Amino acid sequence: MRLDLWERRLARLTEAAPYALLAISTALAWLTDGRSGADRLGTPAIALLAGAWILWMVTLRPGGQARPFLMGIYCAGLLVLIAVLVSRSFWFIPFFGFTGYLHSWRFLPGSWKLAGVTGTAAITVTAVYGGPPATLSAALFHLLFVGAIVGMVALFSLVGEVTAEQSAQRKEMIAELAEANSRLEATMRENTGLHAQLLVQAREAGVLDERQRVAREIHDTIAQGLAGIITQVQAARQAGQCPAEQERHLDNAVRLARESLTEARRTVHAVGPQVLETARLPDALADVARRWSHISGVAVEVATTGTARPLHPEVEVTLLRAAQEALANVAGHAHASRVGLTLSYMGEVITLDVRDDGVGFRPGPAGAGGGFGLAAMRQRVSRLAGTLEIESEPGQGTAVSASLPAISLEARDG
């Protein structure tokens, strides 16, 4: 089946990812390496050793993955190689360093998974800071970021395991249904084809819908949170001798880590955004915009037109996520100085408009933009029979408009 084919492709991609990440890191390190002579060849040589280590211990020994002691030796050696490589070039941190998280969680048993992930986080964070912390406050921040990264990786991996477990449960359920249908073939032979088709569609729709839901929530919470943390940490490093500015960026990073951790837990349990539990949609959007403006430094104007009223939770969540994605795109790509966010209640329709004065871009056919974020936003809006329009030109800023049916709160049980 198509889903099984994609699962096999994903497995092959997972096997090839460490080699691809290692190659990318090595190429970037070689291009930016200021060393000369034999010393410059040291990095490719160590990278080649790392690739051979993965090939010998994992790729060529698939049976060894069931032997915890052997995998413990492998992961210990991998962390040593990662530590050496990140000490020689920064480019091994965002690329090949990811292999330490991936393989520690995949191959180590029980609580050793966290030990491997913690070791990887400690190595990469230490490399980012340029060495071990020299003061008590630096050590505390060091431990804080290591803990935040470990928590994010653990939650991200747990979400994946929960999704895989749900998929396995669905497969078992489908197998049981198929067995029950086989006992009814004598009296319902004419409907055999229809039943088989319904089972396949139910399986594909259920698994695909759950994967899309988790993927959208991870992108809108964990992925955006991690991107924000990285940006704030880099800004803190660039602050140099300005402790106040450095502390502001670090506080922002801690706040993003806590918010992402909360949203990740809510994603696992399929719970809506926390901000909508304590505020109406216009107030929630204003709060999101205010926090985003504080972190990004970009001015935001928020306005509400029409008479605000409670709407179906799915409608409010979709508009909130659309606003978050649009603001994340502005922060990451637009280089804007101002953003306007307008929520319009118009009878049977509610519309969210997000405009910026940034660099703009040239959308694809039918206003489609690139990237998973816009695709996820379009999926959310389409699921509720809404429309998403993107207008932009290079140098002319960008306008994103999401329109949804204004389904009343009373319709949630209908």
Secondary structure, DSSP 8 states (H G I E B T S, - for coil): -HHHHHHHHHHHHHHHHHHHHHHHHHHHHHHH----GGGGGHHHHHHHHHHHHHIIIIIS-GGGGG-HHHHHHHHHHHHHHHHHHHHH-GGGTTTTTHHHHHHHHHHS-TTHHHHHHHHHHHHHHHHHHTSS--SHHHHHHHHHHHHHHHHHHHHHHHHHHHHHHHHHHHHHHHHHHHHHHHHTTTT-GGGHHHHHHHHHHHHHHHHHHHHHHHHHHHIIIIIHHHHHHHHHHHHHHHTTT-HHHHHHHHHHHHHHHHHHHHHHHHHHTT---THHHHS-HHHHHHHHHHHHHHHH--EEEEEEES----B-HHHHHHHHHHHHHHHHHIIIII--SEEEEEEEEETTEEEEEEEE-S------GGG---SHHHHHHHHHHHHTT-EEEEEE-TTS-EEEEEEEE--BGGGGG-
